[in-house]
Amino acid sequence: MSHKYEVFVDICEFDAPTSSHSHLHSARYEIDAESKYTANSTARGRATSDYPQATEYDVRVTRVLS
């Protein structure tokens, strides 16, 4: 049975490869998935394609919406 999960991804992007200055922000996704694990993996994939320059992704499933 599929559920809709709310997933937040914290994203860290650096200005340049040698820079220590980073930008931190979050993205929110609503993912239809069979399990929490699948929702986590799908959100990470979307964040990777939406923010390809990021170096770190912290994914957390926060709740089941339906």
C-alpha positions in Angstrom: 0.0 0.0 0.0 1.4 3.4 -1.0 1.5 6.4 1.3 2.4 10.0 0.8 5.4 11.0 2.9 6.6 14.5 3.8 10.4 14.5 3.4 12.8 17.3 4.2 16.3 17.4 2.7 19.0 19.7 4.3 21.4 20.7 1.6 25.0 22.1 1.9 26.6 23.9 -1.0 30.1 25.4 -1.0 30.9 28.6 -3.0 34.0 26.9 -4.6 35.8 23.6 -4.1 38.5 25.3 -2.0 36.2 27.6 -0.1 35.1 27.0 3.5 32.0 29.2 3.1 28.9 27.2 2.6 25.2 27.8 2.0 22.7 25.7 4.0 19.1 25.4 3.0 16.3 22.8 3.0 14.0 21.4 0.4 10.6 19.9 1.1 9.2 17.0 -1.0 5.9 15.1 -0.9 6.7 11.5 -2.0 4.3 8.7 -2.9 6.1 5.5 -1.8 5.5 2.0 -0.5 7.9 2.5 2.5 9.8 5.1 4.5 13.1 3.8 3.0 11.8 4.2 -0.5 10.6 7.8 0.3 14.0 8.6 1.7 15.8 7.3 -1.4 13.4 9.0 -3.8 13.8 12.4 -2.0 17.6 12.0 -2.1 17.5 11.4 -5.8 15.3 14.5 -6.4 17.5 16.7 -4.3 20.6 15.4 -6.1 19.0 16.4 -9.5 17.6 19.7 -8.2 20.9 20.7 -6.5 23.7 19.0 -8.4 26.4 21.3 -6.9 25.7 20.3 -3.3 28.2 18.3 -1.3 25.9 17.1 1.5 22.3 15.9 1.7 20.6 15.1 5.0 17.3 13.4 4.3 14.6 12.9 6.9 11.1 11.6 6.6 9.0 13.7 8.9 5.5 12.3 8.6 2.9 10.4 6.7 0.5 12.7 4.9 -2.0 10.1 3.6 
